[in-house]
Amino acid sequence: MSTKARQIIMMVDDNKANLTVGKAILSEHYDVYALPSAEKLFQFLTHVTPDLILLDIEMPGMDGFEALTILKGDRKYCDIPVVFVTAKSSEEDEYEGLMLGAIDYVTKPFSATLLLKRIENHLLIEQQKAKLQDYSDNLLKMVQKKTQQVSGLQNAIISTVANMLEFRDNETGWHVHRTQFYMKALIERMIEKGIYVQELLTWDLDNVLSASQLHDIGKIAIPDAILLKPGKLTDEEFAIMKTHTTKGCAILSSLNYTQDPEYYDYCYEICRHHHERWDGRGY
């Protein structure tokens, strides 16, 4: 039966006696690395990631404040909790240490019992933070998965409605699919050519292409005698046919779709203006 791995503590102090005492206190509960300098700390960090660092301030070469600054500035080490254990007991020193990112400040000489308890509490807090982060990450993945499912269902429903419209208007086959294909090709080519790039790059292309399926939804309100007429429409009939843009917008407005207003706006604008022309002679 495997045993749970012990947590790792790195203790950094230039005083050998302090390291010996500290290791004796901590070794019963943790795996302890007793390191005589901040330089040694960074050497060991390239091979071992501790659960907590006990850091002295007054050391030759790199002091504790400088070492903590480097730790917090490196994304590989910035999440490792650091506790200052030092003879510097002024309020200013403690404040500076906490401002630099230390989670606690213990002055020497320290009580072994209290030091162990503070370490235990801090490690417990870190464990709880890790569990909350895992929970948050898993929850985010669940939400993303559910969002994809809802989005997929929405697209399936919209595609079905669009296909129903296409079956009713048998003038052209696969019209909706071709419209999506041409829109995608047109938008990509416009971006490539630098035409309206700043505006186009703000669009959600997937939503635009999905919304384009509903461009002819207003044809639901056009009488079959006009929609399915085999010959040329009269002026009066064509005037009625042209109302499918505004009728489609009226249908969309009646949905009162507020959960995704950006998507609704795409649907509305495409439905309303898909017969406009560059020369202004559209409708």
QUITAPE-V542102 format. One record per pair of residues at least 12 apart in sequence whose ideal C-beta (glycine too) atoms are under 10 Angstrom apart, sorted by the first residue. I is the first residue (numbers start at 1). J is the second residue. D is the distance in whole Angstrom. If there is no record, write none. Layout:
# QUITAPE-V542102
I_J_D ; I_J_D
This chain:
# QUITAPE-V542102
5_31_8 ; 6_27_10 ; 6_29_8 ; 6_30_6 ; 6_31_5 ; 6_32_10 ; 6_51_9 ; 7_29_8 ; 7_30_5 ; 7_31_7 ; 7_32_10 ; 7_50_8 ; 7_51_4 ; 7_52_7 ; 7_119_9 ; 7_120_10 ; 7_123_6 ; 7_126_9 ; 7_127_9 ; 8_30_7 ; 8_31_5 ; 8_32_8 ; 8_33_7 ; 8_48_6 ; 8_49_8 ; 8_50_4 ; 8_51_5 ; 8_52_8 ; 8_53_10 ; 9_22_9 ; 9_23_9 ; 9_26_6 ; 9_27_9 ; 9_29_9 ; 9_30_5 ; 9_31_7 ; 9_32_5 ; 9_33_7 ; 9_34_10 ; 9_50_6 ; 9_51_7 ; 9_52_5 ; 9_53_7 ; 9_54_6 ; 9_83_9 ; 9_119_7 ; 9_123_9 ; 10_31_10 ; 10_32_8 ; 10_33_5 ; 10_34_8 ; 10_35_6 ; 10_40_9 ; 10_41_6 ; 10_44_7 ; 10_45_8 ; 10_48_8 ; 10_49_10 ; 10_50_4 ; 10_51_9 ; 10_52_8 ; 10_53_5 ; 10_54_7 ; 10_55_8 ; 10_80_9 ; 10_82_10 ; 11_23_7 ; 11_25_10 ; 11_26_7 ; 11_30_10 ; 11_32_6 ; 11_33_7 ; 11_34_5 ; 11_35_7 ; 11_36_10 ; 11_41_10 ; 11_50_9 ; 11_52_9 ; 11_53_8 ; 11_54_4 ; 11_55_8 ; 11_56_9 ; 11_83_10 ; 11_85_8 ; 12_33_9 ; 12_34_8 ; 12_35_5 ; 12_36_8 ; 12_37_7 ; 12_38_6 ; 12_39_10 ; 12_40_7 ; 12_41_5 ; 12_42_10 ; 12_44_10 ; 12_53_7 ; 12_54_7 ; 12_55_5 ; 12_56_6 ; 12_59_8 ; 12_62_10 ; 12_64_8 ; 12_67_7 ; 12_82_10 ; 12_85_9 ; 13_34_8 ; 13_35_8 ; 13_36_7 ; 13_37_9 ; 13_54_8 ; 13_55_8 ; 13_56_4 ; 13_57_10 ; 13_58_9 ; 13_59_7 ; 13_64_9 ; 13_85_7 ; 13_86_9 ; 13_108_9 ; 14_35_10 ; 14_36_6 ; 14_37_6 ; 14_38_9 ; 14_40_10 ; 14_56_7 ; 14_58_8 ; 14_59_4 ; 14_60_6 ; 14_61_9 ; 14_63_10 ; 15_36_9 ; 15_56_8 ; 15_58_9 ; 15_59_9 ; 15_87_9 ; 15_108_9 ; 16_34_9 ; 16_36_7 ; 18_34_9 ; 18_36_10 ; 18_54_10 ; 18_56_7 ; 18_85_8 ; 18_87_9 ; 18_108_7 ; 18_109_10 ; 18_110_10 ; 19_32_9 ; 19_33_10 ; 19_34_4 ; 19_35_8 ; 19_36_7 ; 19_54_10 ; 19_56_9 ; 20_34_7 ; 21_34_10 ; 21_109_9 ; 21_110_10 ; 21_112_8 ; 22_34_7 ; 22_54_7 ; 22_56_10 ; 22_85_8 ; 22_110_9 ; 22_112_9 ; 22_115_8 ; 24_112_9 ; 25_110_9 ; 25_111_10 ; 25_112_5 ; 25_113_9 ; 25_115_7 ; 25_116_7 ; 25_119_10 ; 26_52_10 ; 26_54_8 ; 26_112_9 ; 26_115_8 ; 26_116_7 ; 26_119_7 ; 28_116_9 ; 29_116_7 ; 29_119_8 ; 29_120_8 ; 29_123_10 ; 30_50_9 ; 30_51_8 ; 30_52_8 ; 30_116_9 ; 30_119_8 ; 30_120_10 ; 30_123_9 ; 31_48_9 ; 31_50_9 ; 31_51_9 ; 32_50_9 ; 32_54_9 ; 33_45_10 ; 33_48_7 ; 33_50_7 ; 33_53_9 ; 34_54_10 ; 35_53_9 ; 35_54_10 ; 35_55_10 ; 35_56_10 ; 36_56_10 ; 36_59_8 ; 36_60_10 ; 37_56_9 ; 37_59_6 ; 37_60_7 ; 37_61_6 ; 37_62_7 ; 37_67_9 ; 38_55_8 ; 38_56_9 ; 38_59_6 ; 38_60_10 ; 38_61_7 ; 38_62_4 ; 38_63_7 ; 38_64_7 ; 38_65_10 ; 38_66_7 ; 38_67_4 ; 38_68_9 ; 38_70_8 ; 38_71_9 ; 39_59_9 ; 39_60_10 ; 39_61_6 ; 39_62_6 ; 39_67_9 ; 41_53_7 ; 41_55_8 ; 41_59_10 ; 41_62_9 ; 41_64_10 ; 41_67_6 ; 41_70_10 ; 41_71_9 ; 41_77_10 ; 42_62_9 ; 42_67_8 ; 42_70_7 ; 42_71_9 ; 42_74_9 ; 42_77_9 ; 45_71_8 ; 45_74_9 ; 45_76_8 ; 45_77_6 ; 45_80_8 ; 46_76_9 ; 49_76_8 ; 49_77_8 ; 49_79_10 ; 49_80_7 ; 50_77_10 ; 50_80_6 ; 50_81_9 ; 50_82_10 ; 51_80_8 ; 51_81_8 ; 51_119_9 ; 51_122_9 ; 51_123_6 ; 51_126_7 ; 51_127_9 ; 52_80_7 ; 52_81_5 ; 52_82_8 ; 52_83_7 ; 52_103_9 ; 52_104_10 ; 52_119_6 ; 52_122_6 ; 52_123_6 ; 52_126_8 ; 53_67_9 ; 53_68_9 ; 53_71_8 ; 53_77_9 ; 53_80_6 ; 53_81_7 ; 53_82_5 ; 53_83_7 ; 53_84_10 ; 53_85_10 ; 53_102_9 ; 53_103_10 ; 54_82_8 ; 54_83_5 ; 54_84_8 ; 54_85_5 ; 54_86_10 ; 54_104_10 ; 54_106_8 ; 54_115_8 ; 54_119_8 ; 55_67_6 ; 55_68_7 ; 55_71_9 ; 55_82_5 ; 55_83_7 ; 55_84_6 ; 55_85_7 ; 55_86_8 ; 55_97_9 ; 55_102_8 ; 56_84_8 ; 56_85_6 ; 56_86_5 ; 56_87_8 ; 56_88_9 ; 56_108_9 ; 57_84_6 ; 57_85_9 ; 57_86_4 ; 57_87_8 ; 57_88_5 ; 57_93_7 ; 57_96_9 ; 57_97_7 ; 57_102_10 ; 57_105_9 ; 58_86_7 ; 58_87_7 ; 58_88_6 ; 58_93_10 ; 59_86_10 ; 63_86_10 ; 63_88_10 ; 64_82_9 ; 64_84_6 ; 64_85_9 ; 64_86_7 ; 64_88_9 ; 64_93_10 ; 64_97_8 ; 64_100_9 ; 64_102_9 ; 65_84_9 ; 65_88_10 ; 65_93_9 ; 65_96_7 ; 65_97_7 ; 65_100_6 ; 65_102_9 ; 66_100_10 ; 67_82_9 ; 67_100_10 ; 68_82_6 ; 68_84_8 ; 68_96_10 ; 68_97_7 ; 68_100_5 ; 68_101_6 ; 68_102_6 ; 69_100_6 ; 69_101_8 ; 71_100_9 ; 71_101_8 ; 71_102_10 ; 72_100_7 ; 72_101_4 ; 72_102_9 ; 73_101_9 ; 78_101_8 ; 79_126_9 ; 79_129_9 ; 79_130_9 ; 79_133_10 ; 80_126_9 ; 81_101_9 ; 81_102_8 ; 81_103_5 ; 81_104_8 ; 81_119_10 ; 81_122_6 ; 81_123_8 ; 81_125_8 ; 81_126_6 ; 81_129_9 ; 82_97_9 ; 82_100_9 ; 82_101_7 ; 82_102_5 ; 82_103_7 ; 82_104_9 ; 82_122_10 ; 83_97_9 ; 83_102_6 ; 83_103_6 ; 83_104_4 ; 83_105_7 ; 83_106_6 ; 83_115_9 ; 83_118_7 ; 83_119_7 ; 83_122_7 ; 84_96_10 ; 84_97_5 ; 84_98_9 ; 84_100_9 ; 84_102_5 ; 84_103_9 ; 84_104_7 ; 84_105_5 ; 84_106_7 ; 84_107_9 ; 85_104_9 ; 85_105_8 ; 85_106_5 ; 85_107_8 ; 85_108_7 ; 85_110_7 ; 85_115_8 ; 85_118_10 ; 86_105_8 ; 86_106_8 ; 86_107_7 ; 86_108_6 ; 86_110_10 ; 87_107_7 ; 87_108_5 ; 87_109_8 ; 88_105_9 ; 88_107_8 ; 88_108_9 ; 89_105_9 ; 89_107_4 ; 89_108_8 ; 90_107_10 ; 93_105_8 ; 93_107_9 ; 94_106_10 ; 94_107_8 ; 103_118_10 ; 103_122_6 ; 103_125_8 ; 103_126_9 ; 104_118_6 ; 104_119_9 ; 104_121_9 ; 104_122_6 ; 106_118_7 ; 106_119_9 ; 150_259_9 ; 150_260_10 ; 151_206_9 ; 151_207_9 ; 151_210_9 ; 151_260_9 ; 151_263_10 ; 154_210_8 ; 154_259_10 ; 154_260_9 ; 154_263_8 ; 155_206_9 ; 155_207_10 ; 155_209_10 ; 155_210_5 ; 155_213_8 ; 158_176_10 ; 158_210_6 ; 158_211_8 ; 158_212_10 ; 158_213_5 ; 158_214_6 ; 158_217_9 ; 158_263_10 ; 158_267_9 ; 159_176_8 ; 159_177_9 ; 159_180_10 ; 159_210_8 ; 159_213_6 ; 159_214_10 ; 160_213_10 ; 161_176_10 ; 161_213_8 ; 161_214_7 ; 161_217_7 ; 161_220_9 ; 162_175_9 ; 162_176_5 ; 162_177_9 ; 162_179_9 ; 162_180_9 ; 162_210_10 ; 162_212_9 ; 162_213_4 ; 162_214_6 ; 162_215_9 ; 162_216_8 ; 162_217_8 ; 163_176_7 ; 163_177_9 ; 163_213_9 ; 164_217_10 ; 164_220_9 ; 165_213_9 ; 165_214_9 ; 165_215_10 ; 165_216_6 ; 165_217_7 ; 165_218_9 ; 165_219_6 ; 165_220_7 ; 165_227_10 ; 165_244_10 ; 165_248_10 ; 166_213_10 ; 166_216_8 ; 166_219_9 ; 168_216_10 ; 168_219_7 ; 168_220_8 ; 168_222_9 ; 168_224_8 ; 168_227_7 ; 168_228_8 ; 169_216_7 ; 169_219_6 ; 169_220_10 ; 169_222_8 ; 169_224_10 ; 169_227_6 ; 169_228_7 ; 169_244_10 ; 170_227_9 ; 170_228_7 ; 171_227_8 ; 171_228_8 ; 171_229_10 ; 171_230_9 ; 175_215_10 ; 175_216_8 ; 176_212_8 ; 176_213_5 ; 176_214_9 ; 176_215_8 ; 176_216_8 ; 177_213_9 ; 179_209_9 ; 179_212_6 ; 179_213_8 ; 179_215_7 ; 179_216_9 ; 179_270_9 ; 179_274_8 ; 180_208_9 ; 180_209_5 ; 180_210_8 ; 180_211_10 ; 180_212_6 ; 180_213_7 ; 180_215_10 ; 181_209_9 ; 182_212_9 ; 183_205_9 ; 183_208_7 ; 183_209_6 ; 183_211_10 ; 183_212_5 ; 183_215_9 ; 183_270_9 ; 183_274_10 ; 184_205_7 ; 184_206_10 ; 184_208_9 ; 184_209_6 ; 184_212_9 ; 187_200_6 ; 187_203_8 ; 187_205_7 ; 187_208_7 ; 187_209_9 ; 188_200_9 ; 188_205_9 ; 191_203_10 ; 191_205_10 ; 203_262_9 ; 203_266_8 ; 204_260_10 ; 204_262_7 ; 204_263_8 ; 204_266_8 ; 206_263_10 ; 207_260_8 ; 207_262_7 ; 207_263_5 ; 207_264_10 ; 207_265_9 ; 207_266_6 ; 207_267_9 ; 208_262_10 ; 208_263_9 ; 208_266_5 ; 208_267_10 ; 208_269_9 ; 208_270_8 ; 209_266_9 ; 209_270_10 ; 210_263_7 ; 210_266_8 ; 210_267_9 ; 211_252_10 ; 211_262_10 ; 211_263_6 ; 211_264_8 ; 211_265_9 ; 211_266_4 ; 211_267_4 ; 211_268_9 ; 211_269_8 ; 211_270_6 ; 211_271_8 ; 212_266_8 ; 212_267_9 ; 212_270_5 ; 212_271_9 ; 212_274_8 ; 213_267_9 ; 213_270_9 ; 214_248_7 ; 214_251_9 ; 214_252_7 ; 214_266_9 ; 214_267_5 ; 214_268_9 ; 214_270_7 ; 214_271_6 ; 215_244_9 ; 215_245_9 ; 215_248_8 ; 215_267_8 ; 215_269_10 ; 215_270_5 ; 215_271_6 ; 215_272_9 ; 215_273_9 ; 215_274_5 ; 215_275_9 ; 216_244_7 ; 216_245_9 ; 216_248_7 ; 216_270_10 ; 216_271_8 ; 216_274_8 ; 217_244_8 ; 217_245_10 ; 217_247_8 ; 217_248_4 ; 217_249_9 ; 217_250_10 ; 217_251_6 ; 217_252_7 ; 217_267_8 ; 217_270_10 ; 217_271_6 ; 218_241_10 ; 218_242_10 ; 218_243_7 ; 218_244_4 ; 218_245_6 ; 218_246_7 ; 218_247_4 ; 218_248_3 ; 218_249_7 ; 218_250_8 ; 218_251_7 ; 218_252_9 ; 218_271_7 ; 218_272_9 ; 219_241_8 ; 219_243_10 ; 219_244_5 ; 219_245_10 ; 219_247_8 ; 219_248_8 ; 220_244_8 ; 220_247_8 ; 220_248_8 ; 220_251_7 ; 221_240_9 ; 221_243_8 ; 221_244_7 ; 221_246_10 ; 221_247_4 ; 221_248_8 ; 221_250_8 ; 221_251_8 ; 222_237_10 ; 222_240_7 ; 222_241_6 ; 222_242_10 ; 222_243_8 ; 222_244_5 ; 222_247_8 ; 223_237_9 ; 223_240_7 ; 223_241_10 ; 225_237_8 ; 225_240_10 ; 226_238_9 ; 226_239_10 ; 226_240_6 ; 226_241_6 ; 226_244_10 ; 227_240_9 ; 227_241_7 ; 227_244_9 ; 229_241_9 ; 238_283_10 ; 239_283_10 ; 241_275_10 ; 241_283_10 ; 242_275_7 ; 242_282_10 ; 242_283_5 ; 243_283_9 ; 244_271_9 ; 244_274_10 ; 244_275_9 ; 245_270_10 ; 245_271_6 ; 245_272_6 ; 245_273_7 ; 245_274_7 ; 245_275_6 ; 245_276_9 ; 245_282_10 ; 245_283_7 ; 246_271_9 ; 246_272_7 ; 246_283_10 ; 247_271_9 ; 248_267_9 ; 248_268_9 ; 248_270_9 ; 248_271_4 ; 248_272_8 ; 248_274_9 ; 249_267_9 ; 249_268_6 ; 249_269_9 ; 249_271_5 ; 249_272_5 ; 249_273_10 ; 250_271_10 ; 251_267_10 ; 251_271_8 ; 252_264_7 ; 252_265_10 ; 252_267_6 ; 252_268_5 ; 252_270_10 ; 252_271_6 ; 252_272_9 ; 253_268_8 ; 255_267_9
